[in-house]
Amino acid sequence: MAVRRIPAPTPHGLTRSRPTTSISVRFTIGEVSRRVGCSPTTLRLWERKGLIAPERTPSGYRMFTHSDLVRLRKIAHLQRVEGLNPAGISQILGDDEGQRTVPSGAELLGRRLRRLRLSREWPLEKVAAGTGLSVSFLSSVERDKTGVSMANLRRLLGFYGTTLAALFRTEGDAQRVTRAGKRATISDRFRGVRIEQLAQGDVEMEAQLFEIRPGSGSDGGYEHEGEEFIYVIDGALEVVLDHRETYLLAKGDCLYFPSRLDHNWRNPSKRTTHLLWVNTPATF
């Protein structure tokens, strides 16, 4: 009679097993679909909304890491159980992600927002009521513990009656020439978006250089007074105006539109996009 051997227990009563590692494991969209319990179409939708940014093979196939898998399960839970839309999910995930790496240099965005609020003696509750954002989220933003979508930042700046350029302005900023590598920038405060201020001082025309990673974008629409001009230096940009006009811009293309139209945008390509973006008057 054959004898079945049973592995010897560990000191804690656990069966020994061969150590495994998942550091280099990648999953296809079909595998992730089965593990998360949603369709590949839904996964592509979440990518278009900027909730996830999977790696791409040279031939263009999506590949997901274990970290992506964990994030996607959170997204699925927040949508099915909590009933949140993509903007709400993005906000919650920002709180969950904890402190991010922030580049050295200028004072952080959150600290400047906090100083602006305190200078007006406004409690967080007042800002929350005026913007529709939660107190906990605003607190995390002010402490630079979480990122903020472009749409939510626009709501904050609009409520404060200021602009991004004004927020980062300091005494002596007014100058005709700004030097490469020395301009004020904001990165890692938005998911996959970096902004460089091209003009300084009290300007009527707000010129900025945008760097947008694949799948990243505004995470929602926003509107304000003024006019806007976009020139695509390289890559691609999808812009939806007034919830009904969709424009796909490629290298060398330009778009000019009134800022009062709700505008929602993202990088739909597999490579980083660089844009020259001008607002007038300076409202963002």
N, C-alpha and C positions, 0 to 999 in steps of 0.2 A: 504494500500500500504506500502510495506516494505521500511524503510528508511536506506540508506547506510551511515554509519558513516565514516567520513574522519578524520584521525589523525590531531591533532592540530599542526600547523607549529611551528618551533623553531623561536627564535628571528631573525635568519638570513634567514628565509623563507624556511628552509629545513624541510622535513618531518621527524619526529622522528622515529627512528628504534631501534630495540633491539640490544644492543652492542654485537659484536661477537669477537671471538679471533681465530687466526689461528696458535698459537704458537705450539700446539701439533699435528697439522694436518699432515698426511703423505699421499702421493699419490702413487698408483701402477704404473707400467710402462705403462699399458694400458691407465690410466687416464692422465698421463703426455703426452703420445703420442697424444691424442686428443687435449689437451690444447695447446701444442706447434705446432701441425700440422706436425708431422713427424712420421715415422714408428718406432715401437719398435726395429727393426733391426738397424736403424740409431742411436737410443739412446744407444744401446749396443756397436756400433762402436765407438761412442764418448767416452764411458767409457773405451774401450780398448786403445784409444788414450790418455787417461789421462785427458780429458777435464772435466769430471765429476766423482765424486766418491760417488754414492748413498749408503745409509745405507742398511744393509742386516738383514732380520729376521733370527731367529735361523734355520729356514728351508731353508734359502738361497734366499728368494724372495727380489727383489730390492724395496726399499721404498724411495721416494723422498720428500724433504721438500719444503717449499715455496721459500727458498733461492735457492735451486736446480732449481726450476721452473723458477725463474728470470734469473738465469745463462743460462739455456737451451734456453730460448727465445733469449738471446743475441747471443748465439752460432748459432742458426738458422738464425738470421738476418745477422751475419757476413759471414755465408756460402752462403746464397741465394742472398743477396743484394750486399755484398762486394766481394764475390767470393774468400774468403780466404780459405787456406787449414788448417788442424789442427794445424800445427806449427805456422802459422800466427795468428790463433784464440787464441792460448795459449798466444802468445806475447801480443796481444791487451787486453785480459782479465786480464793479469798481470798488465797492466797499469791502468785498471779500478778498480782493487781491492783495490788500495790505500795502505797505510802503513800497514804492517803486524806486528804482535807481534814477537819480536826478542829476543832470549835468552840473558841473561846477560853474561858477561865474555869477551872473546876476541873481538878485534875490528871487525866490520862488514865487510863482503865481499865487498860490494859496495864502502866503504871508501878506502879499500886497492886498488881496481881497479882504483879508481880516483887518488890516490896518485901515483900509478905506471904510469898512463897516463901523469900526470903533470910533473913527474920527467923526462919524455922524451920530454916534451914540445909539445905534440901532441894535436891538437884540436879534439873535438868529431867527427867532420866531417871526419877526417882521419881514425878513428877507424870504423866509420860507413861504409865508402867506402871499407875498408879492410875486413870487416866481413859480409857485407850485412844486418846488423841490422840498424834500424832507429836511428837517433840522439835522438829523444824523448824517445825511449825505453832505450838507453844506459844511458841517463841522469837520468831516473827513477831508473835504476839499481845502478848507482853510489851513488844516494841519499838514497839507501835502501828503496825505495818506492814501489818496485815491486820485485817479484821473477824472476828467470831466469832458463830456462830448462837446463838439463845436456848437451844437444846438443849445445845450444847457448853458454854455459859457455866454452865448449871445443873450440868453434870457437874463443872466446875471448882470452883464454889462448894461443891457437896456434898462434894467430896474435901477441900477446905480446912476444911470445917465452919463456913462463914460465910455471910453473905447480901450481897446487893447494897447494901442500906442500910448495913450494918456496914462494908463495904469503903470506902464514901465518907464514913463518919462521922468527924468531927474533934472536938477538945475544944470544948466550949461549944455543940455542936449541939442539945442538948435544949432545945426551946422549944415553946410551945403553938401559936404561929401561924407559918405559913410564907407568905411573900409571893410573889405572882405575879411572874415574871420574875427571881426571886432564888433559886429552888430548884435543887438539884443535878439535872443532867440528863446522860443519856448518849445520844449520837446519832452516826451514822456508824461505830459499832463493830459494829452489826448491819446486815444488808442490809434497808434500808427500814423500820427500826423505831427509834422514839425513846421513851425512858422518862424520866419526870419523877418525882422522889421528892416525895410530898405530905406525908409526916410525917418528922420528924427525931428523933434520939435513940434510946435503947434501948427500942424499942416492941414490943408483942406483935402488933400489927396492922400489916402492911406495906401502905400505900396508895400506889398509883402511877397515873400518867396515861400511857397508851400512845397513841402516834400511829403508825399502820401504813399504809404506802403500798400501792397496789394490787398484788396478787400476792405481797406479802411476808408473812412469818410466822415461826414457830419453827424452820423447817428441820429438823424431826424432833420426836419425842416425848420426854417426860421425866416423871418422877414423884418425889414426895418426901412427907414427912409434912405433915399439916395439912389445912386446908380453904381453898377459894377462892371468891370472889364477883366476877362480871364484870357491869358495867352498860355498855351501848352508848350512848354520848353521840350519836354520829352515824356513818353508814356501815354496814358489815356485817362480821360475823366468823363464820367456820366453825370449829367446834371438834369434834375427834374424840376421844372418851374410850374408853379401854380397847380401842382398835383396832376397835371395832364400833358405838359410839353416835355418830352425827353430828348436830350441832345447827347450824342456820343462824340466827344472831341478827341482828336489824335494830335500827334506832334505837329506844331505849326498852326493849329486851329485857334480861333478866337471866339469868344462869346461876350456879348454886351447885353445887359438887361436891367430893368428897374428893380431896385432892391425890395420894393414893396410886394413883389411876387414871392410867395413862399419858395425857397430854394433848398433842395436836398441834393447832396452830391457824394460821390464815392469813386474810388479807383477800381474799375472792373477788370483790370489787366493782371498779368502775372509778374509785372516788374514795377519798380518804384516810379511814381510820377512826380515831375517837377513843374510847378506853375508860377507864372507871374500873375498876381491877383491885386487889382486896384479897386478901392472903394472911394467914392466921393459923394458927399463929404465924409470925413473920417468917422465912421459909425461902428466899426468893428476893431 
